[in-house]
Structures are given as structure tokens and as C-alpha cells.
Amino acid sequence: MSKIVLIHASCADQTVDAVVNAANSGLWAGGGICGVIFKKAGTAALTAACAKYQTPLKDGSAVITPAFNMTNAKYIIHAVGPDFGRTPTAFKELFDAYYNSLCVLKDNGLHSISFPLISSGIFGGNLPNPVAESAKQCCRAYNKFVADFPEYPVDVKLCAFSASSMQEAKPIFDSMIR
């Protein structure tokens, strides 16, 4: 039986099969949650693993690496969220970043995953509420995934790092997940 929860926490701290990195198209260490994940995993090892992928990756794509020094996860799924500052209508790509992460999880025989609110920080651009949009696209992707693969259980944690993000994400999450 699949389930999804919205929690006020860092996705990097969850005990799951795979932690999702809000990755950039070059898969290099960045700021925000990306920087946190690289630091926890070990920057040199994770950078070397990411270098095996041909970059730049397209917005919405997702790839997997080992989690290296992270003791709470086995893998890191790198989901490339769109930069709404450059592509103001990239809602499908944001949906794809979540959905493709769930597919990578399934393709690797994994069942639990923790997501940050992808493209809700500096990649939020001029969206009126990038947190709510990210939560909405995560819920849409989860709902489609469980409809597409009803026999494959997943345990999803959508993580709102700040109290304000939690407040912004909760109404949309509650309206889309029953």
C-alpha cells in the first residue's frame, strides 16, 4: 500500500532507500539542499559518480547514484527541476522531475523516497508561490505513479524545510492527497 506524507524536515535527514537531490543540469554541487546532500554524501565521491552521466541533463530528468557516506539512505536520485526564472511555464518539467524520480526508484527495486520541494527556492523564478506549485506537481506525480503502478508500493516523504514552506505546501497537499 503506497503512502505519501508532507513533513517539516530536511529530505537529506530521512531514513529512506533514496533521498532526492534538487539537482542542476550539470549534476555539480550547488547550494541549498543540493549542497547539503553533496556534503553529507562526500563531495569528491558524489562528484565522481555524477561525472559518469552525460550532462547537461534535460529539465525533468532523474538519475541515480550511491549515497556514499549518507547513513540514512542507500541512494541519491538527482532530479533536475526547471529554473522558472529562465522557463516561466515549465510545469510539465517540474511534474516530470517528481514522476521520473519515482520511476527511477521503482526501476532500482526501491520503495521509500524523500523529496525536497523541487524548484521552490532560487529556481522558483517569478512564480507567485513556488512552494505550492512544487507541492502540487509532487502530488500530481505521486497520484499518477500509484495509478500507473498500483502493485508497486512506495513510501513518499515530501519535505518542507522551513516553517513557512510547510504552511505554503500544506493546503495544496491536503487538497490533493486523501
C-alpha positions in Angstrom: 0.0 0.0 0.0 1.5 3.3 -1.1 1.5 6.4 1.0 2.7 10.0 0.9 3.2 12.4 3.8 4.2 16.1 4.0 6.7 16.7 6.8 8.5 19.7 8.2 12.1 18.4 7.9 15.1 18.1 5.6 14.8 15.4 2.9 18.6 14.8 3.5 17.9 13.5 7.0 15.2 11.0 6.3 15.8 7.2 6.6 14.7 6.1 3.2 16.0 4.0 0.3 16.6 7.1 -1.8 17.0 10.8 -1.0 16.2 13.2 -3.8 18.6 15.9 -4.7 17.2 19.0 -6.4 19.9 18.8 -9.0 21.2 21.2 -11.6 21.6 20.0 -15.2 25.3 19.6 -14.8 25.0 17.4 -11.6 27.6 19.5 -9.8 27.5 20.5 -6.2 25.2 23.5 -5.8 23.6 25.5 -3.0 20.6 24.7 -0.9 19.6 21.1 -0.4 22.0 20.1 -3.3 25.0 21.4 -1.3 23.7 19.7 1.9 23.4 16.3 0.1 26.9 16.6 -1.5 28.4 17.4 1.8 26.7 14.5 3.6 27.5 12.0 0.9 31.1 13.2 0.4 31.6 15.8 -2.3 34.5 14.0 -4.0 32.8 10.6 -4.3 29.5 12.1 -5.3 31.0 14.4 -7.9 32.9 11.4 -9.4 29.7 9.4 -9.6 27.8 12.2 -11.2 30.5 12.8 -13.7 29.7 9.3 -15.2 26.5 10.8 -16.6 26.5 12.8 -19.8 25.4 16.3 -18.9 23.7 18.6 -19.3 20.6 16.7 -18.4 17.2 17.9 -19.5 14.8 19.5 -17.1 12.6 16.9 -15.6 15.1 14.0 -15.9 16.3 11.9 -12.9 19.4 9.7 -12.4 20.7 7.7 -9.5 24.0 7.4 -7.7 25.1 5.6 -4.5 24.6 7.7 -1.3 28.2 7.1 -0.2 28.7 8.5 3.3 24.9 9.1 4.0 24.0 6.5 6.6 20.2 7.2 6.3 19.9 6.3 2.6 21.3 3.8 0.1 21.0 6.0 -3.0 20.6 9.6 -4.2 18.2 10.3 -7.0 19.2 13.5 -8.8 16.1 15.2 -10.2 16.6 18.2 -12.4 14.0 20.7 -11.7 13.3 23.6 -14.1 14.5 27.1 -13.4 11.3 29.1 -13.6 13.4 32.3 -13.9 14.5 31.0 -17.3 11.5 28.9 -18.3 8.4 30.5 -16.6 5.9 27.9 -17.8 8.0 24.7 -17.1 5.2 23.0 -15.1 5.4 19.7 -17.1 9.2 19.6 -16.4 8.6 20.0 -12.7 6.0 17.2 -12.7 8.5 15.1 -14.7 11.2 15.6 -12.1 9.0 14.1 -9.5 7.4 11.4 -11.7 10.8 10.3 -13.2 12.3 10.1 -9.7 9.5 7.7 -8.7 10.2 5.6 -11.9 14.0 5.5 -11.1 13.1 4.4 -7.6 10.9 1.5 -9.0 13.4 0.6 -11.7 16.0 0.0 -9.0 13.7 -2.1 -6.8 13.5 0.6 -4.1 10.4 1.6 -2.2 11.0 4.6 0.1 12.0 8.1 -1.0 12.3 11.6 0.4 11.8 14.7 -1.8 12.7 18.3 -1.2 10.3 20.9 -2.7 12.0 20.9 -6.1 12.3 24.3 -7.9 10.8 26.2 -4.9 13.9 28.1 -3.9 16.2 30.0 -6.3 14.7 28.1 -9.3 11.2 29.4 -8.3 11.7 32.4 -10.5 8.7 34.8 -10.5 6.1 32.1 -9.7 3.6 33.6 -7.3 4.0 30.6 -4.9 6.8 28.2 -6.0 6.4 26.1 -2.8 2.7 25.5 -3.5 3.4 24.8 -7.2 6.1 22.3 -6.3 3.8 20.5 -3.7 1.1 20.4 -6.4 3.4 18.8 -9.0 4.7 16.3 -6.5 1.1 15.3 -5.6 0.2 15.0 -9.3 3.2 12.8 -10.0 2.5 10.6 -6.9 -1.1 10.2 -7.9 -0.2 9.2 -11.5 2.6 6.9 -10.3 0.3 4.9 -8.0 -2.4 4.8 -10.7 0.2 3.6 -13.3 1.8 1.0 -10.9 -0.8 0.0 -8.3 1.0 -3.2 -7.4 4.3 -1.3 -6.6 4.2 0.2 -3.1 6.1 3.4 -2.4 6.5 5.4 0.8 7.0 9.0 -0.1 8.0 11.8 2.2 7.7 15.3 0.8 9.8 17.5 3.0 9.2 21.2 3.6 12.4 22.5 5.2 11.2 25.8 6.7 8.1 26.5 8.7 6.9 29.0 6.0 7.3 26.3 3.3 5.3 23.9 5.4 2.5 26.5 5.7 2.5 27.1 2.0 2.6 23.5 1.0 0.1 22.0 3.4 -3.2 23.4 1.9 -2.4 22.2 -1.6 -1.1 18.9 -0.3 -4.2 18.3 1.8 -6.4 19.2 -1.1 -4.7 16.7 -3.5 -4.0 13.7 -1.2 -6.8 11.9 0.5 
